[in-house]
Amino acid sequence: MVVVNTDYITGKNLDMIGLVQGSCVQSKHIGKDIGAGFRNLVGGEITSYTEMMDESRRIALDRMVAQAQYYGADAVVNVRFASAAVMQGAAEVMAYGTAVKFI
């Protein structure tokens, strides 16, 4: 499966299937939240949240690709990520793009 953030794939003619998406909502446990709170006071990267968001993006991307495969796509173009806080210490990551077939 080809996944790109452009609206074309060089050398390929594309037939649009439609929008595909995958999402993931994750949170860290209370101990990590307390540690993050202390880090917020002194500054610096909150590595536990960086790791959580990296994992969430991977899961959302995998789910988007699975949906594209279900629809018989050869690729997903114009891929984007969005994120939002859904509650304190929890975030949703969404991956979305346009599923296409090669013609």
Biopython code that builds the backbone (N, CA, C, O; Angstrom):
import numpy as np
from Bio.PDB.StructureBuilder import StructureBuilder

atoms = [
    (1, "MET", "N", (0.857, -1.183, 0.000)),
    (1, "MET", "CA", (0.000, 0.000, 0.000)),
    (1, "MET", "C", (0.894, 1.234, 0.000)),
    (1, "MET", "O", (1.762, 1.397, 0.857)),
    (2, "VAL", "N", (0.658, 2.095, -0.982)),
    (2, "VAL", "CA", (1.383, 3.354, -1.070)),
    (2, "VAL", "C", (0.601, 4.402, -0.281)),
    (2, "VAL", "O", (-0.606, 4.555, -0.473)),
    (3, "VAL", "N", (1.282, 5.118, 0.600)),
    (3, "VAL", "CA", (0.657, 6.162, 1.409)),
    (3, "VAL", "C", (1.506, 7.421, 1.267)),
    (3, "VAL", "O", (2.679, 7.434, 1.641)),
    (4, "VAL", "N", (0.902, 8.482, 0.721)),
    (4, "VAL", "CA", (1.635, 9.726, 0.488)),
    (4, "VAL", "C", (0.814, 10.933, 0.943)),
    (4, "VAL", "O", (-0.411, 10.872, 1.052)),
    (5, "ASN", "N", (1.530, 12.035, 1.206)),
    (5, "ASN", "CA", (0.809, 13.249, 1.590)),
    (5, "ASN", "C", (0.646, 14.217, 0.420)),
    (5, "ASN", "O", (0.282, 15.376, 0.616)),
    (6, "THR", "N", (0.917, 13.739, -0.799)),
    (6, "THR", "CA", (0.666, 14.524, -2.003)),
    (6, "THR", "C", (-0.645, 14.060, -2.625)),
    (6, "THR", "O", (-1.179, 13.013, -2.258)),
    (7, "ASP", "N", (-1.159, 14.844, -3.570)),
    (7, "ASP", "CA", (-2.426, 14.445, -4.200)),
    (7, "ASP", "C", (-2.199, 13.677, -5.498)),
    (7, "ASP", "O", (-3.128, 13.498, -6.285)),
    (8, "TYR", "N", (-0.963, 13.223, -5.724)),
    (8, "TYR", "CA", (-0.641, 12.445, -6.909)),
    (8, "TYR", "C", (0.494, 11.482, -6.572)),
    (8, "TYR", "O", (1.170, 11.629, -5.553)),
    (9, "ILE", "N", (0.687, 10.504, -7.435)),
    (9, "ILE", "CA", (1.830, 9.593, -7.358)),
    (9, "ILE", "C", (2.467, 9.629, -8.737)),
    (9, "ILE", "O", (1.841, 9.255, -9.728)),
    (10, "THR", "N", (3.696, 10.073, -8.795)),
    (10, "THR", "CA", (4.387, 10.245, -10.073)),
    (10, "THR", "C", (4.327, 8.959, -10.905)),
    (10, "THR", "O", (4.661, 7.873, -10.430)),
    (11, "GLY", "N", (3.892, 9.114, -12.155)),
    (11, "GLY", "CA", (3.844, 7.993, -13.082)),
    (11, "GLY", "C", (2.604, 7.127, -12.967)),
    (11, "GLY", "O", (2.489, 6.130, -13.680)),
    (12, "LYS", "N", (1.684, 7.473, -12.105)),
    (12, "LYS", "CA", (0.465, 6.667, -11.927)),
    (12, "LYS", "C", (-0.765, 7.501, -12.267)),
    (12, "LYS", "O", (-0.849, 8.677, -11.915)),
    (13, "ASN", "N", (-1.716, 6.878, -12.955)),
    (13, "ASN", "CA", (-3.040, 7.456, -13.149)),
    (13, "ASN", "C", (-3.928, 6.899, -12.049)),
    (13, "ASN", "O", (-3.922, 5.698, -11.782)),
    (14, "LEU", "N", (-4.685, 7.771, -11.417)),
    (14, "LEU", "CA", (-5.456, 7.385, -10.236)),
    (14, "LEU", "C", (-6.946, 7.506, -10.463)),
    (14, "LEU", "O", (-7.419, 8.438, -11.114)),
    (15, "ASP", "N", (-7.682, 6.548, -9.916)),
    (15, "ASP", "CA", (-9.143, 6.584, -9.897)),
    (15, "ASP", "C", (-9.562, 6.676, -8.436)),
    (15, "ASP", "O", (-9.250, 5.791, -7.639)),
    (16, "MET", "N", (-10.266, 7.743, -8.087)),
    (16, "MET", "CA", (-10.628, 7.979, -6.699)),
    (16, "MET", "C", (-11.697, 7.001, -6.214)),
    (16, "MET", "O", (-12.700, 6.767, -6.889)),
    (17, "ILE", "N", (-11.461, 6.439, -5.034)),
    (17, "ILE", "CA", (-12.452, 5.596, -4.365)),
    (17, "ILE", "C", (-13.230, 6.432, -3.356)),
    (17, "ILE", "O", (-14.461, 6.430, -3.353)),
    (18, "GLY", "N", (-12.504, 7.146, -2.500)),
    (18, "GLY", "CA", (-13.160, 8.002, -1.524)),
    (18, "GLY", "C", (-12.337, 8.174, -0.257)),
    (18, "GLY", "O", (-11.216, 7.680, -0.145)),
    (19, "LEU", "N", (-12.920, 8.880, 0.681)),
    (19, "LEU", "CA", (-12.269, 9.197, 1.947)),
    (19, "LEU", "C", (-12.112, 7.946, 2.805)),
    (19, "LEU", "O", (-13.038, 7.145, 2.929)),
    (20, "VAL", "N", (-10.941, 7.791, 3.387)),
    (20, "VAL", "CA", (-10.695, 6.745, 4.379)),
    (20, "VAL", "C", (-10.078, 7.405, 5.604)),
    (20, "VAL", "O", (-9.412, 8.435, 5.499)),
    (21, "GLN", "N", (-10.307, 6.805, 6.760)),
    (21, "GLN", "CA", (-9.791, 7.384, 7.992)),
    (21, "GLN", "C", (-9.551, 6.314, 9.030)),
    (21, "GLN", "O", (-10.117, 5.222, 8.970)),
    (22, "GLY", "N", (-8.714, 6.640, 9.968)),
    (22, "GLY", "CA", (-8.482, 5.790, 11.121)),
    (22, "GLY", "C", (-8.220, 6.692, 12.310)),
    (22, "GLY", "O", (-7.626, 7.761, 12.165)),
    (23, "SER", "N", (-8.658, 6.271, 13.480)),
    (23, "SER", "CA", (-8.441, 7.111, 14.655)),
    (23, "SER", "C", (-8.058, 6.269, 15.858)),
    (23, "SER", "O", (-8.255, 5.054, 15.887)),
    (24, "CYS", "N", (-7.507, 6.950, 16.845)),
    (24, "CYS", "CA", (-7.081, 6.305, 18.083)),
    (24, "CYS", "C", (-7.177, 7.329, 19.210)),
    (24, "CYS", "O", (-6.729, 8.466, 19.061)),
    (25, "VAL", "N", (-7.751, 6.931, 20.322)),
    (25, "VAL", "CA", (-7.786, 7.768, 21.520)),
    (25, "VAL", "C", (-6.989, 7.040, 22.589)),
    (25, "VAL", "O", (-7.261, 5.882, 22.903)),
    (26, "GLN", "N", (-6.001, 7.734, 23.144)),
    (26, "GLN", "CA", (-5.168, 7.117, 24.172)),
    (26, "GLN", "C", (-4.975, 8.071, 25.333)),
    (26, "GLN", "O", (-5.119, 9.287, 25.200)),
    (27, "SER", "N", (-4.646, 7.487, 26.475)),
    (27, "SER", "CA", (-4.295, 8.279, 27.649)),
    (27, "SER", "C", (-3.162, 7.589, 28.387)),
    (27, "SER", "O", (-2.910, 6.399, 28.200)),
    (28, "LYS", "N", (-2.496, 8.343, 29.213)),
    (28, "LYS", "CA", (-1.453, 7.800, 30.084)),
    (28, "LYS", "C", (-2.055, 7.628, 31.473)),
    (28, "LYS", "O", (-3.015, 8.309, 31.833)),
    (29, "HIS", "N", (-1.486, 6.716, 32.245)),
    (29, "HIS", "CA", (-2.008, 6.481, 33.589)),
    (29, "HIS", "C", (-1.650, 7.643, 34.513)),
    (29, "HIS", "O", (-0.808, 8.473, 34.171)),
    (30, "ILE", "N", (-2.281, 7.702, 35.670)),
    (30, "ILE", "CA", (-2.178, 8.833, 36.590)),
    (30, "ILE", "C", (-0.731, 9.116, 36.999)),
    (30, "ILE", "O", (-0.363, 10.277, 37.180)),
    (31, "GLY", "N", (0.082, 8.091, 37.145)),
    (31, "GLY", "CA", (1.486, 8.303, 37.506)),
    (31, "GLY", "C", (2.221, 9.106, 36.451)),
    (31, "GLY", "O", (3.015, 9.989, 36.775)),
    (32, "LYS", "N", (1.957, 8.800, 35.184)),
    (32, "LYS", "CA", (2.576, 9.552, 34.087)),
    (32, "LYS", "C", (2.036, 10.973, 34.038)),
    (32, "LYS", "O", (2.774, 11.903, 33.712)),
    (33, "ASP", "N", (0.742, 11.155, 34.360)),
    (33, "ASP", "CA", (0.164, 12.499, 34.389)),
    (33, "ASP", "C", (0.820, 13.355, 35.465)),
    (33, "ASP", "O", (1.090, 14.535, 35.242)),
    (34, "ILE", "N", (1.076, 12.773, 36.624)),
    (34, "ILE", "CA", (1.726, 13.520, 37.710)),
    (34, "ILE", "C", (3.139, 13.912, 37.292)),
    (34, "ILE", "O", (3.564, 15.048, 37.502)),
    (35, "GLY", "N", (3.868, 12.957, 36.694)),
    (35, "GLY", "CA", (5.212, 13.252, 36.206)),
    (35, "GLY", "C", (5.202, 14.344, 35.152)),
    (35, "GLY", "O", (6.083, 15.205, 35.135)),
    (36, "ALA", "N", (4.207, 14.312, 34.272)),
    (36, "ALA", "CA", (4.091, 15.332, 33.230)),
    (36, "ALA", "C", (3.791, 16.689, 33.840)),
    (36, "ALA", "O", (4.265, 17.714, 33.348)),
    (37, "GLY", "N", (3.010, 16.701, 34.902)),
    (37, "GLY", "CA", (2.710, 17.952, 35.592)),
    (37, "GLY", "C", (3.968, 18.585, 36.166)),
    (37, "GLY", "O", (4.157, 19.798, 36.069)),
    (38, "PHE", "N", (4.831, 17.766, 36.764)),
    (38, "PHE", "CA", (6.100, 18.289, 37.279)),
    (38, "PHE", "C", (6.970, 18.808, 36.141)),
    (38, "PHE", "O", (7.599, 19.858, 36.272)),
    (39, "ARG", "N", (7.012, 18.090, 35.035)),
    (39, "ARG", "CA", (7.808, 18.521, 33.876)),
    (39, "ARG", "C", (7.271, 19.842, 33.356)),
    (39, "ARG", "O", (8.042, 20.683, 32.894)),
    (40, "ASN", "N", (5.982, 20.035, 33.422)),
    (40, "ASN", "CA", (5.366, 21.274, 32.963)),
    (40, "ASN", "C", (5.844, 22.456, 33.802)),
    (40, "ASN", "O", (5.970, 23.568, 33.288)),
    (41, "LEU", "N", (6.109, 22.230, 35.070)),
    (41, "LEU", "CA", (6.584, 23.299, 35.949)),
    (41, "LEU", "C", (8.011, 23.728, 35.620)),
    (41, "LEU", "O", (8.327, 24.917, 35.665)),
    (42, "VAL", "N", (8.868, 22.774, 35.290)),
    (42, "VAL", "CA", (10.288, 23.088, 35.069)),
    (42, "VAL", "C", (10.644, 23.214, 33.590)),
    (42, "VAL", "O", (11.724, 23.707, 33.264)),
    (43, "GLY", "N", (9.781, 22.791, 32.710)),
    (43, "GLY", "CA", (10.026, 22.886, 31.276)),
    (43, "GLY", "C", (10.704, 21.651, 30.715)),
    (43, "GLY", "O", (11.233, 20.827, 31.460)),
    (44, "GLY", "N", (10.683, 21.533, 29.413)),
    (44, "GLY", "CA", (11.308, 20.406, 28.734)),
    (44, "GLY", "C", (10.286, 19.490, 28.100)),
    (44, "GLY", "O", (9.079, 19.645, 28.281)),
    (45, "GLU", "N", (10.803, 18.533, 27.352)),
    (45, "GLU", "CA", (9.943, 17.589, 26.652)),
    (45, "GLU", "C", (9.298, 16.611, 27.626)),
    (45, "GLU", "O", (9.939, 16.127, 28.558)),
    (46, "ILE", "N", (8.049, 16.335, 27.399)),
    (46, "ILE", "CA", (7.319, 15.328, 28.184)),
    (46, "ILE", "C", (7.335, 14.052, 27.360)),
    (46, "ILE", "O", (6.427, 13.800, 26.568)),
    (47, "THR", "N", (8.372, 13.252, 27.552)),
    (47, "THR", "CA", (8.624, 12.105, 26.677)),
    (47, "THR", "C", (7.501, 11.075, 26.714)),
    (47, "THR", "O", (7.232, 10.426, 25.704)),
    (48, "SER", "N", (6.842, 10.913, 27.857)),
    (48, "SER", "CA", (5.762, 9.920, 27.905)),
    (48, "SER", "C", (4.618, 10.308, 26.971)),
    (48, "SER", "O", (3.984, 9.435, 26.378)),
    (49, "TYR", "N", (4.346, 11.609, 26.834)),
    (49, "TYR", "CA", (3.303, 12.056, 25.923)),
    (49, "TYR", "C", (3.781, 12.007, 24.473)),
    (49, "TYR", "O", (2.993, 11.710, 23.575)),
    (50, "THR", "N", (5.053, 12.293, 24.235)),
    (50, "THR", "CA", (5.603, 12.154, 22.884)),
    (50, "THR", "C", (5.451, 10.718, 22.414)),
    (50, "THR", "O", (5.020, 10.470, 21.288)),
    (51, "GLU", "N", (5.807, 9.770, 23.277)),
    (51, "GLU", "CA", (5.670, 8.349, 22.935)),
    (51, "GLU", "C", (4.220, 7.969, 22.708)),
    (51, "GLU", "O", (3.912, 7.213, 21.786)),
    (52, "MET", "N", (3.320, 8.489, 23.544)),
    (52, "MET", "CA", (1.895, 8.195, 23.398)),
    (52, "MET", "C", (1.382, 8.706, 22.050)),
    (52, "MET", "O", (0.637, 8.003, 21.367)),
    (53, "MET", "N", (1.773, 9.918, 21.665)),
    (53, "MET", "CA", (1.299, 10.482, 20.401)),
    (53, "MET", "C", (1.913, 9.753, 19.207)),
    (53, "MET", "O", (1.235, 9.554, 18.199)),
    (54, "ASP", "N", (3.178, 9.354, 19.299)),
    (54, "ASP", "CA", (3.791, 8.562, 18.221)),
    (54, "ASP", "C", (3.041, 7.255, 18.014)),
    (54, "ASP", "O", (2.748, 6.867, 16.883)),
    (55, "GLU", "N", (2.732, 6.576, 19.121)),
    (55, "GLU", "CA", (1.994, 5.311, 19.033)),
    (55, "GLU", "C", (0.591, 5.539, 18.469)),
    (55, "GLU", "O", (0.113, 4.756, 17.649)),
    (56, "SER", "N", (-0.060, 6.606, 18.907)),
    (56, "SER", "CA", (-1.405, 6.913, 18.417)),
    (56, "SER", "C", (-1.407, 7.182, 16.918)),
    (56, "SER", "O", (-2.304, 6.725, 16.210)),
    (57, "ARG", "N", (-0.404, 7.924, 16.423)),
    (57, "ARG", "CA", (-0.322, 8.174, 14.979)),
    (57, "ARG", "C", (-0.134, 6.875, 14.211)),
    (57, "ARG", "O", (-0.752, 6.678, 13.165)),
    (58, "ARG", "N", (0.720, 5.982, 14.726)),
    (58, "ARG", "CA", (0.956, 4.703, 14.052)),
    (58, "ARG", "C", (-0.331, 3.884, 13.992)),
    (58, "ARG", "O", (-0.661, 3.322, 12.948)),
    (59, "ILE", "N", (-1.057, 3.814, 15.104)),
    (59, "ILE", "CA", (-2.308, 3.044, 15.158)),
    (59, "ILE", "C", (-3.340, 3.651, 14.203)),
    (59, "ILE", "O", (-3.987, 2.926, 13.447)),
    (60, "ALA", "N", (-3.495, 4.976, 14.235)),
    (60, "ALA", "CA", (-4.465, 5.641, 13.353)),
    (60, "ALA", "C", (-4.116, 5.396, 11.886)),
    (60, "ALA", "O", (-5.003, 5.133, 11.074)),
    (61, "LEU", "N", (-2.827, 5.480, 11.541)),
    (61, "LEU", "CA", (-2.392, 5.235, 10.170)),
    (61, "LEU", "C", (-2.671, 3.796, 9.756)),
    (61, "LEU", "O", (-3.147, 3.555, 8.647)),
    (62, "ASP", "N", (-2.381, 2.837, 10.633)),
    (62, "ASP", "CA", (-2.654, 1.427, 10.342)),
    (62, "ASP", "C", (-4.148, 1.192, 10.114)),
    (62, "ASP", "O", (-4.524, 0.422, 9.230)),
    (63, "ARG", "N", (-4.989, 1.838, 10.892)),
    (63, "ARG", "CA", (-6.440, 1.670, 10.739)),
    (63, "ARG", "C", (-6.934, 2.296, 9.443)),
    (63, "ARG", "O", (-7.829, 1.758, 8.791)),
    (64, "MET", "N", (-6.350, 3.436, 9.066)),
    (64, "MET", "CA", (-6.713, 4.067, 7.805)),
    (64, "MET", "C", (-6.332, 3.169, 6.632)),
    (64, "MET", "O", (-7.123, 2.988, 5.707)),
    (65, "VAL", "N", (-5.128, 2.607, 6.665)),
    (65, "VAL", "CA", (-4.663, 1.710, 5.602)),
    (65, "VAL", "C", (-5.560, 0.472, 5.537)),
    (65, "VAL", "O", (-5.895, 0.018, 4.443)),
    (66, "ALA", "N", (-5.951, -0.075, 6.676)),
    (66, "ALA", "CA", (-6.837, -1.244, 6.692)),
    (66, "ALA", "C", (-8.176, -0.918, 6.026)),
    (66, "ALA", "O", (-8.722, -1.743, 5.293)),
    (67, "GLN", "N", (-8.701, 0.275, 6.278)),
    (67, "GLN", "CA", (-9.956, 0.665, 5.645)),
    (67, "GLN", "C", (-9.776, 0.806, 4.135)),
    (67, "GLN", "O", (-10.647, 0.402, 3.364)),
    (68, "ALA", "N", (-8.657, 1.372, 3.717)),
    (68, "ALA", "CA", (-8.379, 1.514, 2.292)),
    (68, "ALA", "C", (-8.269, 0.140, 1.621)),
    (68, "ALA", "O", (-8.787, -0.059, 0.523)),
    (69, "GLN", "N", (-7.601, -0.794, 2.274)),
    (69, "GLN", "CA", (-7.486, -2.149, 1.733)),
    (69, "GLN", "C", (-8.856, -2.809, 1.634)),
    (69, "GLN", "O", (-9.130, -3.517, 0.665)),
    (70, "TYR", "N", (-9.709, -2.592, 2.610)),
    (70, "TYR", "CA", (-11.068, -3.130, 2.585)),
    (70, "TYR", "C", (-11.817, -2.661, 1.337)),
    (70, "TYR", "O", (-12.582, -3.423, 0.745)),
    (71, "TYR", "N", (-11.596, -1.408, 0.940)),
    (71, "TYR", "CA", (-12.253, -0.848, -0.242)),
    (71, "TYR", "C", (-11.526, -1.185, -1.541)),
    (71, "TYR", "O", (-11.944, -0.750, -2.615)),
    (72, "GLY", "N", (-10.442, -1.954, -1.453)),
    (72, "GLY", "CA", (-9.718, -2.380, -2.643)),
    (72, "GLY", "C", (-8.757, -1.354, -3.203)),
    (72, "GLY", "O", (-8.410, -1.413, -4.383)),
    (73, "ALA", "N", (-8.322, -0.421, -2.389)),
    (73, "ALA", "CA", (-7.422, 0.641, -2.843)),
    (73, "ALA", "C", (-6.005, 0.121, -3.048)),
    (73, "ALA", "O", (-5.574, -0.838, -2.408)),
    (74, "ASP", "N", (-5.302, 0.772, -3.949)),
    (74, "ASP", "CA", (-3.880, 0.513, -4.161)),
    (74, "ASP", "C", (-3.021, 1.508, -3.390)),
    (74, "ASP", "O", (-1.853, 1.245, -3.104)),
    (75, "ALA", "N", (-3.613, 2.655, -3.056)),
    (75, "ALA", "CA", (-2.859, 3.709, -2.385)),
    (75, "ALA", "C", (-3.806, 4.650, -1.652)),
    (75, "ALA", "O", (-5.019, 4.637, -1.865)),
    (76, "VAL", "N", (-3.221, 5.459, -0.788)),
    (76, "VAL", "CA", (-3.952, 6.554, -0.142)),
    (76, "VAL", "C", (-3.126, 7.811, -0.387)),
    (76, "VAL", "O", (-1.944, 7.869, -0.048)),
    (77, "VAL", "N", (-3.762, 8.811, -0.977)),
    (77, "VAL", "CA", (-3.087, 10.075, -1.273)),
    (77, "VAL", "C", (-3.632, 11.184, -0.382)),
    (77, "VAL", "O", (-4.683, 11.051, 0.246)),
    (78, "ASN", "N", (-2.885, 12.277, -0.350)),
    (78, "ASN", "CA", (-3.290, 13.463, 0.407)),
    (78, "ASN", "C", (-3.537, 13.145, 1.884)),
    (78, "ASN", "O", (-4.498, 13.636, 2.477)),
    (79, "VAL", "N", (-2.669, 12.328, 2.468)),
    (79, "VAL", "CA", (-2.828, 11.888, 3.856)),
    (79, "VAL", "C", (-2.521, 13.039, 4.808)),
    (79, "VAL", "O", (-1.546, 13.769, 4.629)),
    (80, "ARG", "N", (-3.361, 13.186, 5.809)),
    (80, "ARG", "CA", (-3.210, 14.212, 6.838)),
    (80, "ARG", "C", (-3.452, 13.595, 8.200)),
    (80, "ARG", "O", (-4.094, 12.553, 8.325)),
    (81, "PHE", "N", (-2.924, 14.261, 9.223)),
    (81, "PHE", "CA", (-3.162, 13.876, 10.614)),
    (81, "PHE", "C", (-3.813, 15.051, 11.326)),
    (81, "PHE", "O", (-3.527, 16.211, 11.031)),
    (82, "ALA", "N", (-4.686, 14.733, 12.259)),
    (82, "ALA", "CA", (-5.293, 15.745, 13.122)),
    (82, "ALA", "C", (-5.289, 15.183, 14.533)),
    (82, "ALA", "O", (-5.358, 13.970, 14.729)),
    (83, "SER", "N", (-5.208, 16.065, 15.506)),
    (83, "SER", "CA", (-5.264, 15.607, 16.893)),
    (83, "SER", "C", (-6.087, 16.583, 17.715)),
    (83, "SER", "O", (-6.207, 17.763, 17.385)),
    (84, "ALA", "N", (-6.643, 16.061, 18.784)),
    (84, "ALA", "CA", (-7.452, 16.879, 19.682)),
    (84, "ALA", "C", (-7.437, 16.267, 21.068)),
    (84, "ALA", "O", (-7.411, 15.046, 21.218)),
    (85, "ALA", "N", (-7.452, 17.111, 22.068)),
    (85, "ALA", "CA", (-7.581, 16.637, 23.444)),
    (85, "ALA", "C", (-9.048, 16.295, 23.684)),
    (85, "ALA", "O", (-9.931, 17.098, 23.381)),
    (86, "VAL", "N", (-9.308, 15.116, 24.221)),
    (86, "VAL", "CA", (-10.693, 14.728, 24.489)),
    (86, "VAL", "C", (-11.021, 14.837, 25.981)),
    (86, "VAL", "O", (-12.186, 14.925, 26.368)),
    (87, "MET", "N", (-9.988, 14.832, 26.798)),
    (87, "MET", "CA", (-10.096, 15.080, 28.235)),
    (87, "MET", "C", (-8.677, 15.239, 28.761)),
    (87, "MET", "O", (-7.721, 14.981, 28.029)),
    (88, "GLN", "N", (-8.522, 15.650, 29.988)),
    (88, "GLN", "CA", (-7.173, 15.849, 30.516)),
    (88, "GLN", "C", (-6.386, 14.542, 30.463)),
    (88, "GLN", "O", (-6.816, 13.526, 31.008)),
    (89, "GLY", "N", (-5.236, 14.578, 29.805)),
    (89, "GLY", "CA", (-4.373, 13.402, 29.717)),
    (89, "GLY", "C", (-4.744, 12.420, 28.624)),
    (89, "GLY", "O", (-4.113, 11.370, 28.506)),
    (90, "ALA", "N", (-5.766, 12.737, 27.810)),
    (90, "ALA", "CA", (-6.168, 11.834, 26.726)),
    (90, "ALA", "C", (-6.281, 12.628, 25.432)),
    (90, "ALA", "O", (-6.762, 13.761, 25.422)),
    (91, "ALA", "N", (-5.833, 12.021, 24.347)),
    (91, "ALA", "CA", (-5.870, 12.691, 23.050)),
    (91, "ALA", "C", (-6.337, 11.737, 21.970)),
    (91, "ALA", "O", (-6.086, 10.533, 22.031)),
    (92, "GLU", "N", (-7.021, 12.295, 20.978)),
    (92, "GLU", "CA", (-7.403, 11.537, 19.794)),
    (92, "GLU", "C", (-6.489, 11.956, 18.651)),
    (92, "GLU", "O", (-6.208, 13.141, 18.466)),
    (93, "VAL", "N", (-6.035, 10.985, 17.899)),
    (93, "VAL", "CA", (-5.296, 11.239, 16.674)),
    (93, "VAL", "C", (-6.091, 10.614, 15.540)),
    (93, "VAL", "O", (-6.531, 9.468, 15.634)),
    (94, "MET", "N", (-6.272, 11.374, 14.470)),
    (94, "MET", "CA", (-6.972, 10.857, 13.298)),
    (94, "MET", "C", (-6.061, 10.980, 12.089)),
    (94, "MET", "O", (-5.424, 12.013, 11.880)),
    (95, "ALA", "N", (-6.004, 9.926, 11.299)),
    (95, "ALA", "CA", (-5.320, 9.937, 10.015)),
    (95, "ALA", "C", (-6.401, 9.815, 8.947)),
    (95, "ALA", "O", (-7.308, 8.991, 9.071)),
    (96, "TYR", "N", (-6.308, 10.629, 7.903)),
    (96, "TYR", "CA", (-7.304, 10.564, 6.850)),
    (96, "TYR", "C", (-6.672, 10.906, 5.507)),
    (96, "TYR", "O", (-5.665, 11.610, 5.430)),
    (97, "GLY", "N", (-7.284, 10.395, 4.467)),
    (97, "GLY", "CA", (-6.800, 10.649, 3.118)),
    (97, "GLY", "C", (-7.796, 10.112, 2.093)),
    (97, "GLY", "O", (-8.903, 9.699, 2.438)),
    (98, "THR", "N", (-7.386, 10.127, 0.846)),
    (98, "THR", "CA", (-8.235, 9.671, -0.243)),
    (98, "THR", "C", (-7.718, 8.348, -0.778)),
    (98, "THR", "O", (-6.583, 8.261, -1.247)),
    (99, "ALA", "N", (-8.549, 7.322, -0.707)),
    (99, "ALA", "CA", (-8.204, 6.010, -1.235)),
    (99, "ALA", "C", (-8.334, 6.050, -2.756)),
    (99, "ALA", "O", (-9.298, 6.597, -3.291)),
    (100, "VAL", "N", (-7.342, 5.459, -3.454)),
    (100, "VAL", "CA", (-7.348, 5.468, -4.914)),
    (100, "VAL", "C", (-6.934, 4.087, -5.455)),
    (100, "VAL", "O", (-6.277, 3.302, -4.771)),
    (101, "LYS", "N", (-7.341, 3.822, -6.703)),
    (101, "LYS", "CA", (-6.878, 2.647, -7.436)),
    (101, "LYS", "C", (-6.025, 3.138, -8.597)),
    (101, "LYS", "O", (-6.266, 4.210, -9.152)),
    (102, "PHE", "N", (-5.025, 2.339, -8.955)),
    (102, "PHE", "CA", (-4.206, 2.640, -10.123)),
    (102, "PHE", "C", (-4.970, 2.211, -11.371)),
    (102, "PHE", "O", (-5.554, 1.127, -11.397)),
    (103, "ILE", "N", (-4.972, 3.048, -12.400)),
    (103, "ILE", "CA", (-5.641, 2.695, -13.654)),
    (103, "ILE", "C", (-4.629, 2.731, -14.796)),
    (103, "ILE", "O", (-4.984, 2.464, -15.944)),
]
sb = StructureBuilder()
sb.init_structure("model")
sb.init_model(0)
sb.init_chain("A")
sb.init_seg("    ")
for serial, (resi, resn, name, xyz) in enumerate(atoms, 1):
    if name == "N":
        sb.init_residue(resn, " ", resi, " ")
    sb.init_atom(name, np.array(xyz, "f"), 0.0, 1.0, " ", f" {name:<3s}", serial, name[0])
structure = sb.get_structure()
